[in-house]
Amino acid sequence: MTTHARTQAPADASRHSARRSEPPVVTTRGLTKRYGDRLAVDAVDLTVRRGEVYGFLGPNGAGKTTTLRMLLGLVRPTAGTARVLDRLPGEAGAVARVGALVEGPGFYPYLSGRDNLRVLARYQALPASAVDAALERVDLAGRGRDAFRSYSLGMKQRLGVAAAMLGDPELLILDEPTNGLDPGGMAEMRALIVDLARQGQTVLLSSHLLGEVQEISDRVGVISGGRLLAESTVAELRGGRGLFVHAEPGVQALDVATRLAGDGAVHAVDGGLRLDVDPARAPDVAHALVTAGVDVHEIRPLERSLEDVFFELTTSPATPASTQED
């Protein structure tokens, strides 16, 4: 898969700050979907900004795919509103500027990968060169002549992403784009998504792979039981950082740590202590412990992963039970 940038933390604060004043690419207010007496999506308010990678997280049955389908105009909401590129979902002016891969790719099995894309390109009045460029970007140029039915799950997923990219849409909505890919393919897909955002496209990414989302997303929304529980940058959602200290004797180490960090800022965890202090204070903490005659076995920065936050949010007793409709 050819990309211009390797995967790295979401970047360019200047790029995002410059675009923050622009109108959002996606907004929903009170977006709700019922299927009979089952509430699939419950009054969701989300905002996707231009040029960012937005990670949409939730357990199976949380309402992710139903939300995405409403944004694409494939499902009519029961209540609430949505705007996509300042238009109603499904309007011609929005559809032409959005590329999507939702609930797996659907292609003609007897046609080659290239011919499947040519059919789509013809509908969009795009030249054949657009098809070749899309195949190249997802590393399928060498298999473009093969029938779609011969593709592995990962190759089918790549072709689906290539189809979504045709015409360089302003917004890409990708539902589990790394499904079926091996570790190398997953890394290349992450790099491609980062590259697309760097070039100015906006990516709304639904995934259950939390490490993947943490690595490439600028902001995330967490949904469970149809309700949006949190929406923030990854850093803000992960919260404050701290230090992990393993030192002996433990009672003396606890006393020193409490004097340094203050009451309520020291917690016993995993056979050691967690100090709710800036990790930059590690040298001071180590010096104080050693000076007090405490043996320091380990001291390292400690911060919550996105996975930690996700499970805290989605397993809270206040979280509604997941619906069966995703």
PyMOL commands that set and color helices and strands:
alter all, ss='L'
color gray80, all
select helices_A, chain A and resi 13-19+64-71+92-95+113-123+128-137+141-143+148-150+153-165+183-198+210-216+234-238+250-261+279-291+306-314
alter helices_A, ss='H'
color red, helices_A
select strands_A, chain A and resi 26-35+38-44+47-48+53-57+79-84+98-101+171-175+202-206+219-224+227-233+241-248+266-269+272-275+295-303
alter strands_A, ss='S'
color yellow, strands_A
deselect
rebuild
show_as cartoon
